[in-house]
Amino acid sequence: MFLDRASIIGAQDLKTVDVEVPEWGGSVRLRMLTASERFAVNDAANASGEFDPAKFQTVLIERTAVKEDGSPLFDAGDAAALGAKCSSAIATVFAAAAELNGLGPKSTDTAEKN
């Protein structure tokens, strides 16, 4: 079956996952990035001309964390405030966001197998 334009544009293809963050006393809902957001996260992490892993992590969280209704949890620019949060909490949320979006070593291993 071939898809038409309307089927592709109308597809609800952005999965979510809820991540328990004990340090924050609850769960955070994460959503897959859109293609445009993925490029924006990469651009932000490379803004200085050199890859900044801390910025990559916090911007990824900023862009993927959503409220129950799917609207963004954080405002643009909140990545800096996230950088001041507990490193273990950020690591937990980042790992889930990276896995959800096929980023990191696990996704590289999978791609290499295919």
N, CA, C and O atoms as CSV, one atom per row, in Angstrom:
chain,resi,resn,atom,element,x,y,z
A,1,MET,N,N,0.843,-1.187,0.000
A,1,MET,CA,C,0.000,0.000,0.000
A,1,MET,C,C,0.883,1.243,0.000
A,1,MET,O,O,1.762,1.390,0.850
A,2,PHE,N,N,0.649,2.119,-0.940
A,2,PHE,CA,C,1.358,3.387,-1.007
A,2,PHE,C,C,0.541,4.448,-0.292
A,2,PHE,O,O,-0.681,4.505,-0.428
A,3,LEU,N,N,1.223,5.281,0.465
A,3,LEU,CA,C,0.569,6.365,1.193
A,3,LEU,C,C,0.438,7.580,0.287
A,3,LEU,O,O,1.272,7.826,-0.584
A,4,ASP,N,N,-0.632,8.331,0.517
A,4,ASP,CA,C,-0.766,9.591,-0.201
A,4,ASP,C,C,-0.326,10.732,0.725
A,4,ASP,O,O,-0.050,10.521,1.906
A,5,ARG,N,N,-0.270,11.913,0.176
A,5,ARG,CA,C,0.178,13.086,0.914
A,5,ARG,C,C,-0.616,13.285,2.199
A,5,ARG,O,O,-0.026,13.488,3.260
A,6,ALA,N,N,-1.924,13.230,2.122
A,6,ALA,CA,C,-2.784,13.460,3.281
A,6,ALA,C,C,-2.517,12.434,4.383
A,6,ALA,O,O,-2.537,12.773,5.566
A,7,SER,N,N,-2.268,11.187,3.999
A,7,SER,CA,C,-1.981,10.144,4.984
A,7,SER,C,C,-0.680,10.426,5.724
A,7,SER,O,O,-0.591,10.241,6.938
A,8,ILE,N,N,0.311,10.868,4.991
A,8,ILE,CA,C,1.612,11.146,5.610
A,8,ILE,C,C,1.530,12.379,6.501
A,8,ILE,O,O,1.973,12.345,7.649
A,9,ILE,N,N,0.968,13.466,5.983
A,9,ILE,CA,C,0.863,14.708,6.748
A,9,ILE,C,C,-0.012,14.507,7.986
A,9,ILE,O,O,0.264,15.085,9.037
A,10,GLY,N,N,-1.044,13.707,7.872
A,10,GLY,CA,C,-1.981,13.505,8.976
A,10,GLY,C,C,-1.587,12.424,9.963
A,10,GLY,O,O,-2.260,12.247,10.978
A,11,ALA,N,N,-0.516,11.698,9.693
A,11,ALA,CA,C,-0.109,10.607,10.582
A,11,ALA,C,C,0.324,11.149,11.943
A,11,ALA,O,O,1.086,12.112,12.031
A,12,GLN,N,N,-0.170,10.521,12.985
A,12,GLN,CA,C,0.229,10.855,14.356
A,12,GLN,C,C,1.428,9.971,14.698
A,12,GLN,O,O,1.268,8.885,15.255
A,13,ASP,N,N,2.617,10.440,14.364
A,13,ASP,CA,C,3.805,9.596,14.450
A,13,ASP,C,C,4.796,9.999,15.538
A,13,ASP,O,O,5.896,9.450,15.598
A,14,LEU,N,N,4.429,10.937,16.388
A,14,LEU,CA,C,5.324,11.383,17.455
A,14,LEU,C,C,4.950,10.673,18.760
A,14,LEU,O,O,4.064,11.113,19.492
A,15,LYS,N,N,5.643,9.570,19.031
A,15,LYS,CA,C,5.385,8.773,20.231
A,15,LYS,C,C,5.825,9.525,21.476
A,15,LYS,O,O,6.656,10.431,21.417
A,16,THR,N,N,5.249,9.127,22.606
A,16,THR,CA,C,5.651,9.692,23.891
A,16,THR,C,C,6.034,8.559,24.845
A,16,THR,O,O,5.679,7.398,24.644
A,17,VAL,N,N,6.765,8.936,25.879
A,17,VAL,CA,C,7.135,8.001,26.941
A,17,VAL,C,C,7.164,8.794,28.249
A,17,VAL,O,O,7.579,9.953,28.273
A,18,ASP,N,N,6.721,8.161,29.328
A,18,ASP,CA,C,6.768,8.780,30.648
A,18,ASP,C,C,7.962,8.214,31.405
A,18,ASP,O,O,8.168,7.001,31.448
A,19,VAL,N,N,8.738,9.103,31.996
A,19,VAL,CA,C,9.968,8.716,32.686
A,19,VAL,C,C,9.878,9.130,34.147
A,19,VAL,O,O,9.642,10.298,34.456
A,20,GLU,N,N,10.065,8.178,35.036
A,20,GLU,CA,C,10.080,8.451,36.474
A,20,GLU,C,C,11.411,9.119,36.832
A,20,GLU,O,O,12.484,8.620,36.494
A,21,VAL,N,N,11.315,10.259,37.525
A,21,VAL,CA,C,12.509,10.990,37.947
A,21,VAL,C,C,12.417,11.178,39.467
A,21,VAL,O,O,11.865,12.172,39.940
A,22,PRO,N,N,12.958,10.219,40.228
A,22,PRO,CA,C,12.827,10.264,41.691
A,22,PRO,C,C,13.344,11.560,42.313
A,22,PRO,O,O,12.782,12.050,43.293
A,23,GLU,N,N,14.415,12.112,41.743
A,23,GLU,CA,C,14.982,13.346,42.292
A,23,GLU,C,C,14.001,14.511,42.221
A,23,GLU,O,O,14.085,15.447,43.016
A,24,TRP,N,N,13.083,14.453,41.282
A,24,TRP,CA,C,12.106,15.528,41.119
A,24,TRP,C,C,10.741,15.156,41.692
A,24,TRP,O,O,9.819,15.970,41.679
A,25,GLY,N,N,10.612,13.929,42.194
A,25,GLY,CA,C,9.376,13.514,42.858
A,25,GLY,C,C,8.218,13.203,41.931
A,25,GLY,O,O,7.063,13.373,42.320
A,26,GLY,N,N,8.491,12.754,40.719
A,26,GLY,CA,C,7.405,12.422,39.796
A,26,GLY,C,C,7.924,11.996,38.441
A,26,GLY,O,O,9.080,11.600,38.291
A,27,SER,N,N,7.044,12.085,37.459
A,27,SER,CA,C,7.368,11.661,36.095
A,27,SER,C,C,7.409,12.839,35.141
A,27,SER,O,O,6.777,13.871,35.366
A,28,VAL,N,N,8.161,12.661,34.081
A,28,VAL,CA,C,8.231,13.638,33.000
A,28,VAL,C,C,7.815,12.922,31.723
A,28,VAL,O,O,8.287,11.820,31.442
A,29,ARG,N,N,6.936,13.545,30.954
A,29,ARG,CA,C,6.528,12.990,29.662
A,29,ARG,C,C,7.428,13.568,28.578
A,29,ARG,O,O,7.636,14.778,28.498
A,30,LEU,N,N,7.955,12.673,27.747
A,30,LEU,CA,C,8.809,13.072,26.633
A,30,LEU,C,C,8.143,12.700,25.322
A,30,LEU,O,O,7.454,11.685,25.230
A,31,ARG,N,N,8.353,13.524,24.315
A,31,ARG,CA,C,7.793,13.310,22.982
A,31,ARG,C,C,8.937,13.241,21.980
A,31,ARG,O,O,9.963,13.900,22.144
A,32,MET,N,N,8.749,12.445,20.953
A,32,MET,CA,C,9.729,12.397,19.870
A,32,MET,C,C,9.876,13.781,19.251
A,32,MET,O,O,8.925,14.561,19.199
A,33,LEU,N,N,11.082,14.069,18.785
A,33,LEU,CA,C,11.336,15.316,18.078
A,33,LEU,C,C,10.743,15.268,16.672
A,33,LEU,O,O,10.666,14.205,16.055
A,34,THR,N,N,10.333,16.415,16.183
A,34,THR,CA,C,10.021,16.522,14.765
A,34,THR,C,C,11.364,16.611,14.034
A,34,THR,O,O,12.401,16.827,14.662
A,35,ALA,N,N,11.345,16.448,12.733
A,35,ALA,CA,C,12.586,16.564,11.952
A,35,ALA,C,C,13.208,17.947,12.138
A,35,ALA,O,O,14.422,18.056,12.310
A,36,SER,N,N,12.403,18.994,12.106
A,36,SER,CA,C,12.917,20.361,12.277
A,36,SER,C,C,13.524,20.561,13.657
A,36,SER,O,O,14.563,21.208,13.790
A,37,GLU,N,N,12.882,20.011,14.691
A,37,GLU,CA,C,13.409,20.137,16.049
A,37,GLU,C,C,14.743,19.407,16.199
A,37,GLU,O,O,15.642,19.877,16.896
A,38,ARG,N,N,14.859,18.270,15.546
A,38,ARG,CA,C,16.111,17.511,15.635
A,38,ARG,C,C,17.277,18.333,15.081
A,38,ARG,O,O,18.356,18.360,15.672
A,39,PHE,N,N,17.061,18.996,13.958
A,39,PHE,CA,C,18.103,19.864,13.406
A,39,PHE,C,C,18.397,21.024,14.351
A,39,PHE,O,O,19.557,21.399,14.521
A,40,ALA,N,N,17.366,21.597,14.968
A,40,ALA,CA,C,17.550,22.724,15.888
A,40,ALA,C,C,18.354,22.314,17.122
A,40,ALA,O,O,19.182,23.086,17.605
A,41,VAL,N,N,18.116,21.112,17.629
A,41,VAL,CA,C,18.882,20.619,18.778
A,41,VAL,C,C,20.351,20.477,18.394
A,41,VAL,O,O,21.236,20.896,19.140
A,42,ASN,N,N,20.604,19.891,17.239
A,42,ASN,CA,C,21.993,19.744,16.771
A,42,ASN,C,C,22.655,21.102,16.555
A,42,ASN,O,O,23.815,21.294,16.920
A,43,ASP,N,N,21.924,22.042,15.964
A,43,ASP,CA,C,22.473,23.384,15.736
A,43,ASP,C,C,22.821,24.057,17.065
A,43,ASP,O,O,23.878,24.674,17.190
A,44,ALA,N,N,21.934,23.940,18.056
A,44,ALA,CA,C,22.173,24.558,19.363
A,44,ALA,C,C,23.411,23.967,20.030
A,44,ALA,O,O,24.194,24.688,20.650
A,45,ALA,N,N,23.583,22.662,19.901
A,45,ALA,CA,C,24.732,21.997,20.529
A,45,ALA,C,C,26.040,22.335,19.837
A,45,ALA,O,O,27.111,22.173,20.423
A,46,ASN,N,N,25.967,22.801,18.599
A,46,ASN,CA,C,27.167,23.144,17.827
A,46,ASN,C,C,27.294,24.645,17.580
A,46,ASN,O,O,28.073,25.061,16.722
A,47,ALA,N,N,26.553,25.453,18.305
A,47,ALA,CA,C,26.494,26.895,18.063
A,47,ALA,C,C,27.855,27.568,18.164
A,47,ALA,O,O,28.116,28.538,17.453
A,48,SER,N,N,28.719,27.075,19.029
A,48,SER,CA,C,30.033,27.706,19.208
A,48,SER,C,C,31.051,27.212,18.185
A,48,SER,O,O,32.206,27.638,18.198
A,49,GLY,N,N,30.628,26.323,17.309
A,49,GLY,CA,C,31.536,25.749,16.336
A,49,GLY,C,C,32.143,24.440,16.804
A,49,GLY,O,O,32.821,23.746,16.047
A,50,GLU,N,N,31.889,24.115,18.062
A,50,GLU,CA,C,32.368,22.869,18.644
A,50,GLU,C,C,31.201,22.218,19.385
A,50,GLU,O,O,30.406,22.912,20.018
A,51,PHE,N,N,31.094,20.905,19.312
A,51,PHE,CA,C,29.988,20.204,19.960
A,51,PHE,C,C,30.044,20.383,21.470
A,51,PHE,O,O,31.089,20.173,22.086
A,52,ASP,N,N,28.914,20.772,22.069
A,52,ASP,CA,C,28.788,20.977,23.513
A,52,ASP,C,C,27.830,19.925,24.062
A,52,ASP,O,O,26.615,20.085,23.943
A,53,PRO,N,N,28.354,18.843,24.667
A,53,PRO,CA,C,27.478,17.756,25.130
A,53,PRO,C,C,26.476,18.188,26.191
A,53,PRO,O,O,25.345,17.702,26.195
A,54,ALA,N,N,26.859,19.088,27.089
A,54,ALA,CA,C,25.929,19.546,28.123
A,54,ALA,C,C,24.762,20.297,27.493
A,54,ALA,O,O,23.608,20.103,27.876
A,55,LYS,N,N,25.070,21.147,26.533
A,55,LYS,CA,C,24.007,21.901,25.852
A,55,LYS,C,C,23.118,20.950,25.056
A,55,LYS,O,O,21.899,21.120,25.021
A,56,PHE,N,N,23.720,19.956,24.421
A,56,PHE,CA,C,22.943,18.972,23.671
A,56,PHE,C,C,21.931,18.289,24.582
A,56,PHE,O,O,20.764,18.141,24.221
A,57,GLN,N,N,22.382,17.874,25.764
A,57,GLN,CA,C,21.491,17.179,26.694
A,57,GLN,C,C,20.345,18.068,27.157
A,57,GLN,O,O,19.185,17.654,27.132
A,58,THR,N,N,20.666,19.288,27.579
A,58,THR,CA,C,19.616,20.152,28.120
A,58,THR,C,C,18.668,20.675,27.042
A,58,THR,O,O,17.474,20.839,27.295
A,59,VAL,N,N,19.182,20.936,25.857
A,59,VAL,CA,C,18.299,21.384,24.768
A,59,VAL,C,C,17.402,20.229,24.318
A,59,VAL,O,O,16.234,20.444,23.995
A,60,LEU,N,N,17.934,19.016,24.293
A,60,LEU,CA,C,17.100,17.866,23.936
A,60,LEU,C,C,15.950,17.710,24.929
A,60,LEU,O,O,14.813,17.463,24.528
A,61,ILE,N,N,16.238,17.852,26.203
A,61,ILE,CA,C,15.183,17.769,27.219
A,61,ILE,C,C,14.195,18.919,27.052
A,61,ILE,O,O,12.982,18.716,27.095
A,62,GLU,N,N,14.721,20.124,26.861
A,62,GLU,CA,C,13.861,21.300,26.662
A,62,GLU,C,C,12.870,21.074,25.518
A,62,GLU,O,O,11.700,21.440,25.626
A,63,ARG,N,N,13.338,20.473,24.428
A,63,ARG,CA,C,12.515,20.280,23.235
A,63,ARG,C,C,11.590,19.072,23.302
A,63,ARG,O,O,10.575,19.040,22.606
A,64,THR,N,N,11.918,18.071,24.129
A,64,THR,CA,C,11.114,16.845,24.137
A,64,THR,C,C,10.137,16.748,25.304
A,64,THR,O,O,9.156,16.009,25.213
A,65,ALA,N,N,10.372,17.468,26.389
A,65,ALA,CA,C,9.482,17.399,27.550
A,65,ALA,C,C,8.164,18.113,27.237
A,65,ALA,O,O,8.154,19.259,26.789
A,66,VAL,N,N,7.060,17.415,27.482
A,66,VAL,CA,C,5.738,17.977,27.192
A,66,VAL,C,C,4.798,17.791,28.375
A,66,VAL,O,O,5.011,16.940,29.238
A,67,LYS,N,N,3.763,18.603,28.388
A,67,LYS,CA,C,2.692,18.476,29.380
A,67,LYS,C,C,1.781,17.328,28.962
A,67,LYS,O,O,1.937,16.771,27.875
A,68,GLU,N,N,0.834,16.979,29.821
A,68,GLU,CA,C,-0.089,15.886,29.512
A,68,GLU,C,C,-0.846,16.106,28.207
A,68,GLU,O,O,-1.183,15.143,27.518
A,69,ASP,N,N,-1.117,17.372,27.859
A,69,ASP,CA,C,-1.861,17.669,26.629
A,69,ASP,C,C,-0.962,17.706,25.392
A,69,ASP,O,O,-1.441,17.942,24.283
A,70,GLY,N,N,0.350,17.471,25.582
A,70,GLY,CA,C,1.280,17.451,24.458
A,70,GLY,C,C,1.949,18.782,24.162
A,70,GLY,O,O,2.833,18.852,23.308
A,71,SER,N,N,1.546,19.833,24.850
A,71,SER,CA,C,2.180,21.135,24.636
A,71,SER,C,C,3.535,21.160,25.347
A,71,SER,O,O,3.748,20.407,26.297
A,72,PRO,N,N,4.451,22.021,24.896
A,72,PRO,CA,C,5.793,22.057,25.490
A,72,PRO,C,C,5.748,22.354,26.995
A,72,PRO,O,O,5.000,23.221,27.447
A,73,LEU,N,N,6.547,21.632,27.745
A,73,LEU,CA,C,6.668,21.853,29.183
A,73,LEU,C,C,7.570,23.051,29.458
A,73,LEU,O,O,7.314,23.834,30.373
A,74,PHE,N,N,8.624,23.187,28.660
A,74,PHE,CA,C,9.596,24.261,28.855
A,74,PHE,C,C,9.506,25.301,27.747
A,74,PHE,O,O,9.039,25.024,26.642
A,75,ASP,N,N,9.962,26.496,28.069
A,75,ASP,CA,C,10.053,27.576,27.091
A,75,ASP,C,C,11.426,27.523,26.421
A,75,ASP,O,O,12.375,26.970,26.976
A,76,ALA,N,N,11.521,28.097,25.234
A,76,ALA,CA,C,12.814,28.229,24.573
A,76,ALA,C,C,13.739,29.001,25.507
A,76,ALA,O,O,13.352,30.033,26.056
A,77,GLY,N,N,14.933,28.514,25.682
A,77,GLY,CA,C,15.881,29.161,26.577
A,77,GLY,C,C,15.947,28.544,27.959
A,77,GLY,O,O,16.820,28.906,28.747
A,78,ASP,N,N,15.045,27.615,28.280
A,78,ASP,CA,C,15.070,26.963,29.588
A,78,ASP,C,C,16.193,25.943,29.729
A,78,ASP,O,O,16.415,25.415,30.819
A,79,ALA,N,N,16.902,25.660,28.640
A,79,ALA,CA,C,18.009,24.707,28.707
A,79,ALA,C,C,19.042,25.157,29.735
A,79,ALA,O,O,19.610,24.319,30.436
A,80,ALA,N,N,19.294,26.440,29.840
A,80,ALA,CA,C,20.271,26.942,30.815
A,80,ALA,C,C,19.819,26.628,32.238
A,80,ALA,O,O,20.634,26.223,33.068
A,81,ALA,N,N,18.543,26.807,32.529
A,81,ALA,CA,C,18.020,26.488,33.859
A,81,ALA,C,C,18.091,24.986,34.128
A,81,ALA,O,O,18.359,24.567,35.255
A,82,LEU,N,N,17.855,24.182,33.105
A,82,LEU,CA,C,17.971,22.731,33.262
A,82,LEU,C,C,19.411,22.332,33.573
A,82,LEU,O,O,19.647,21.360,34.292
A,83,GLY,N,N,20.362,23.072,33.039
A,83,GLY,CA,C,21.767,22.794,33.308
A,83,GLY,C,C,22.144,22.965,34.768
A,83,GLY,O,O,23.181,22.464,35.202
A,84,ALA,N,N,21.324,23.660,35.527
A,84,ALA,CA,C,21.582,23.869,36.947
A,84,ALA,C,C,20.898,22.818,37.823
A,84,ALA,O,O,21.005,22.869,39.048
A,85,LYS,N,N,20.202,21.873,37.208
A,85,LYS,CA,C,19.498,20.827,37.956
A,85,LYS,C,C,20.428,19.656,38.252
A,85,LYS,O,O,21.530,19.564,37.712
A,86,CYS,N,N,19.965,18.775,39.112
A,86,CYS,CA,C,20.704,17.592,39.549
A,86,CYS,C,C,21.180,16.766,38.344
A,86,CYS,O,O,20.386,16.436,37.463
A,87,SER,N,N,22.462,16.440,38.310
A,87,SER,CA,C,23.020,15.734,37.152
A,87,SER,C,C,22.416,14.345,36.957
A,87,SER,O,O,22.253,13.903,35.820
A,88,SER,N,N,22.083,13.650,38.045
A,88,SER,CA,C,21.498,12.311,37.876
A,88,SER,C,C,20.097,12.390,37.291
A,88,SER,O,O,19.710,11.527,36.503
A,89,ALA,N,N,19.332,13.405,37.660
A,89,ALA,CA,C,17.998,13.584,37.087
A,89,ALA,C,C,18.105,13.912,35.600
A,89,ALA,O,O,17.382,13.346,34.780
A,90,ILE,N,N,19.001,14.818,35.261
A,90,ILE,CA,C,19.203,15.177,33.852
A,90,ILE,C,C,19.663,13.961,33.069
A,90,ILE,O,O,19.208,13.746,31.945
A,91,ALA,N,N,20.554,13.161,33.637
A,91,ALA,CA,C,21.044,11.963,32.952
A,91,ALA,C,C,19.914,10.980,32.686
A,91,ALA,O,O,19.863,10.374,31.615
A,92,THR,N,N,19.012,10.814,33.639
A,92,THR,CA,C,17.868,9.908,33.481
A,92,THR,C,C,16.957,10.369,32.357
A,92,THR,O,O,16.577,9.583,31.489
A,93,VAL,N,N,16.611,11.643,32.381
A,93,VAL,CA,C,15.695,12.183,31.375
A,93,VAL,C,C,16.366,12.214,30.000
A,93,VAL,O,O,15.740,11.876,28.995
A,94,PHE,N,N,17.618,12.613,29.956
A,94,PHE,CA,C,18.344,12.646,28.684
A,94,PHE,C,C,18.421,11.253,28.067
A,94,PHE,O,O,18.181,11.092,26.870
A,95,ALA,N,N,18.752,10.247,28.871
A,95,ALA,CA,C,18.874,8.878,28.344
A,95,ALA,C,C,17.567,8.428,27.716
A,95,ALA,O,O,17.572,7.809,26.651
A,96,ALA,N,N,16.452,8.729,28.359
A,96,ALA,CA,C,15.147,8.340,27.815
A,96,ALA,C,C,14.827,9.123,26.548
A,96,ALA,O,O,14.310,8.557,25.585
A,97,ALA,N,N,15.131,10.426,26.540
A,97,ALA,CA,C,14.875,11.255,25.355
A,97,ALA,C,C,15.738,10.804,24.180
A,97,ALA,O,O,15.274,10.754,23.041
A,98,ALA,N,N,16.992,10.478,24.467
A,98,ALA,CA,C,17.902,10.020,23.407
A,98,ALA,C,C,17.421,8.694,22.832
A,98,ALA,O,O,17.408,8.514,21.615
A,99,GLU,N,N,17.028,7.772,23.693
A,99,GLU,CA,C,16.541,6.476,23.212
A,99,GLU,C,C,15.260,6.637,22.392
A,99,GLU,O,O,15.120,6.031,21.329
A,100,LEU,N,N,14.335,7.447,22.881
A,100,LEU,CA,C,13.076,7.689,22.175
A,100,LEU,C,C,13.312,8.254,20.780
A,100,LEU,O,O,12.566,7.962,19.845
A,101,ASN,N,N,14.357,9.066,20.650
A,101,ASN,CA,C,14.636,9.744,19.385
A,101,ASN,C,C,15.730,9.092,18.555
A,101,ASN,O,O,16.178,9.655,17.556
A,102,GLY,N,N,16.157,7.908,18.968
A,102,GLY,CA,C,17.158,7.179,18.188
A,102,GLY,C,C,18.503,7.867,18.140
A,102,GLY,O,O,19.182,7.841,17.114
A,103,LEU,N,N,18.894,8.486,19.250
A,103,LEU,CA,C,20.176,9.173,19.339
A,103,LEU,C,C,21.094,8.408,20.274
A,103,LEU,O,O,20.632,7.771,21.221
A,104,GLY,N,N,22.372,8.466,20.017
A,104,GLY,CA,C,23.332,7.853,20.924
A,104,GLY,C,C,23.835,6.510,20.456
A,104,GLY,O,O,23.482,6.046,19.372
A,105,PRO,N,N,24.672,5.879,21.288
A,105,PRO,CA,C,25.355,4.635,20.907
A,105,PRO,C,C,24.412,3.484,20.577
A,105,PRO,O,O,24.667,2.720,19.646
A,106,LYS,N,N,23.328,3.357,21.331
A,106,LYS,CA,C,22.392,2.255,21.095
A,106,LYS,C,C,21.810,2.321,19.686
A,106,LYS,O,O,21.703,1.298,19.011
A,107,SER,N,N,21.430,3.528,19.237
A,107,SER,CA,C,20.857,3.684,17.905
A,107,SER,C,C,21.914,3.471,16.834
A,107,SER,O,O,21.604,2.963,15.757
A,108,THR,N,N,23.163,3.853,17.111
A,108,THR,CA,C,24.249,3.629,16.160
A,108,THR,C,C,24.486,2.145,15.964
A,108,THR,O,O,24.675,1.680,14.840
A,109,ASP,N,N,24.474,1.398,17.066
A,109,ASP,CA,C,24.639,-0.067,16.986
A,109,ASP,C,C,23.544,-0.693,16.168
A,109,ASP,O,O,23.810,-1.567,15.343
A,110,THR,N,N,22.296,-0.260,16.381
A,110,THR,CA,C,21.161,-0.797,15.639
A,110,THR,C,C,21.291,-0.478,14.156
A,110,THR,O,O,21.055,-1.343,13.313
A,111,ALA,N,N,21.665,0.761,13.829
A,111,ALA,CA,C,21.809,1.172,12.434
A,111,ALA,C,C,22.922,0.376,11.747
A,111,ALA,O,O,22.785,-0.001,10.584
A,112,GLU,N,N,24.009,0.122,12.454
A,112,GLU,CA,C,25.115,-0.622,11.880
A,112,GLU,C,C,24.737,-2.061,11.589
A,112,GLU,O,O,25.247,-2.651,10.637
A,113,LYS,N,N,23.846,-2.643,12.396
A,113,LYS,CA,C,23.394,-4.019,12.189
A,113,LYS,C,C,22.510,-4.137,10.960
A,113,LYS,O,O,22.435,-5.195,10.335
A,114,ASN,N,N,21.834,-3.032,10.614
A,114,ASN,CA,C,20.919,-3.031,9.466
A,114,ASN,C,C,21.687,-2.676,8.262
A,114,ASN,O,O,21.126,-2.612,7.168
